[in-house]
Amino acid sequence: MEQEGIIRYAWTQTATTLQVSPDVLQTFLEVRDQAYRHRLLGVTPTGTAYGNLSLRLPDGSVLITGTGTSAFPHLQPQHLAQIRQWSLPRFWLDWQGETLPSSEVFSHLAAYEGDLRIYAILHTHQHHWWKQWHRHKHVPGTDAQFHAGTHLLAEEITWLVQTRPLPLPAAICLRGHTDGWLLLFESLNSLDRWLSQPNLQRLLPVKKSS
């Protein structure tokens, strides 16, 4: 049975401050709040928070929204975490900030590790996208046996982006994570532009005719 929102990774915290330029921080928070307004992040009617945003920084660290923050209409720097180091085999990370990284952080880190072209990732839950597309074989996706926040899902994501290089921006259907999608972009600006018209089909490969 799939269980969401559970922290499964091991971690160490080295500092409570972020080492991110003010301009990057402001843009990241603006893009995150825009995603919230489009309901790509938020909370379900049953009270379950969903969705998270991350950015690969020039120094190789990763900025990500903190666990439990998806329900907030507006975020502040204290709601973010910066990942300085990580190990996928150990399922461990070293972070700084005031809020523990999202439980989905290794899905993001796995994609960054597998494809150096990726610089921004939005994880969202969209039932109508899922219902329409998750069974389509031409849609890139993970196997249904791999569930949210797990080491196996992270390994599958790394394998997928390494063996099936996707034209960016792109979308990965998380078939073992109900309603889940991982949206991949070459920059935060690219994600910001997509949010002006957030249509999933703009991120999917064209189905080849048989």
N, C-alpha and C positions, 0 to 999 in steps of 0.2 A: 504493500500500500504506500502511495506517495505521501510524504510529509514535507510541507513547505515551511520556510522560515526558521529552520533549525540550524544552528551553527555547528558544522561538522568538522571544520578545519582547526588545526592547532595554530596558535599565534603568540607573538611577543610584541609588546608595545614599547617603543624606544623614546617617544616624545609626545607631548600633547599639542604641539604647534605644527601647522602645515608649512612646508617650504615651497610655496607656489606664488608666482607673481600676482599682484593685485588684479591686473588686466585679465589674465587667464582665469583667475578665480571668479571675477565678476561675470565674464562671458559664460563660464560653465554653469553658474547659478541661474543665469538668465535662460539658457537653453533648457536646463532642467525644469524650471518653472513653466516654460512654454510647453514642454512635454506633458506636464501635469494638466495644463489647461486643455490639452487635446485628449485627456484621459488615457494617455499612454503610461502614466504612473498614477497611482491613487489607491483607493480602498474599495473593496466590493461591498454590496449591500449587507453581506454577512459579517463585515468588519475585518476581512483579510486584506492586508496591505500587499500591493504588487508593484513590481517594476523597479529598475535601478539604472543609473547612468554612470559611465566611466570614461576616462580620457587618459591616453598614454602621453606622458610629459616628455619634453626634450631630454631630460636626464635619465630616462628609462623607467622612472617610477610611474605609478598609476594612481590617479585621483578617482575616487568612487563615492557615491552616496552611501551614507551609513545605514546600518540595519534599523528597521522600524521607522524610517523617515518618509516612506513613500506616501503616507496619508497626509503629509503636511503640504498645504498649498504653496508655501514659500520656504525655501531653505536658507540657512545662514552658514558661514564657514564652519561653525562648530558641529554641523550635521554631516560633515564630510570626513573621509579618511584618506590617507596617502600611503600606498603600499610601496615600501622601499626595496624589499627583497621577498622572494618567494621560492618555494620548491614544490613542483607538482608531484614528484614521487613521494615526498614526505607529507604532502597536503598541509604545508605550513607556510605562514607568511609573517613578515615583520612590518608593522604599521605605525603611523603616528597620526595624531589628531585627538578629538574628544569623543568620537562615536565609533564604535566597532564597525568594521566594513560589513557590507551586505552579506547575507548568508549565501548569495549567488556569486560572490566575488571570484571564485575559481572558474566559473564559466567565462568570465571576462578575461582573466589572466591566461586561460588556456588558449583563447582565440588570439590574444596578443602574442603569445609564445609561438603559436603555429604559423602566423602570417604577419610579417613585419610591416606590411602595407596598412594594416588596420590601426587607426589612431583614436577612434571613438566608437563606443558601443552603447546601445540602448536595449535593455531587456524589458519586454512588456508582456502582458497577458491580454489577448484579444480573442474573445470567444468566436466572433463572427469570422475573423480571419482563419482561425483554427478549423471551424466547421467547414469552411469552403475549401481549404487548401491542404490540410495535413495528410490526406490520403493520396495526394498527387505525387507520383514518383519523380517528376521532373523538379519538384521543389526540394532544395537541399535540406537535409534534416538528420537529426540523431536518431538512433534506434529507440524504439519504445521501451526497451528494458532498462534504460538509464534515466534515473530520476533526479529531481531538483537538488542542487547543492551538494552532489556526491562526487567523490573522486573519479568514479567510472564515467560520469557525464563529462567531467573536465577532460579526461583522456580522449573520449570520443570526439569532443569538439576540436581538440588539437589535431587528431587524426584526420577529421573531416576537412578542415581548412588547409591542411598540408597536402592531402591527396586529391582534393577537388578545388583548386584555386578558383575563386569566384570573382567576376568583375564587380568592383566596388562602385557604389554601395550595394549591399546584398542583405539577404535575410536567410536565417537558418531556423527551421521549424524544430522545436524541442519536443519530439513526439512522445517522450516519456514524462513530460512535464506539462500537464494538461493546460491548453490555451497559451503555452509559452512560446515566445519568439526571441531570437537574438538578432538584432539589427546592427550591421557592421558598416562603418564609414571610414573613409580615408582621412577625415579631419572633422573637427568640431564644427567648422563652417559648413561642411557638406551636410552634416546632420541638421544644422540650423536651417539650411535651404530646404531640405526635405520636409521639415516640420511646417513649412508654409503651405504644403499640400501633402499631408501624411497618408499616402496611398501605398499599400503593401505591394501592389502589382508593379510599381516602379522599381522595386528591389528584387523581383523574381526573374529568373531566366525565362526566355521565351520558349514555350513548349514546341519541340520539333515535330513537324508533321510526319506521320508514319508512311 
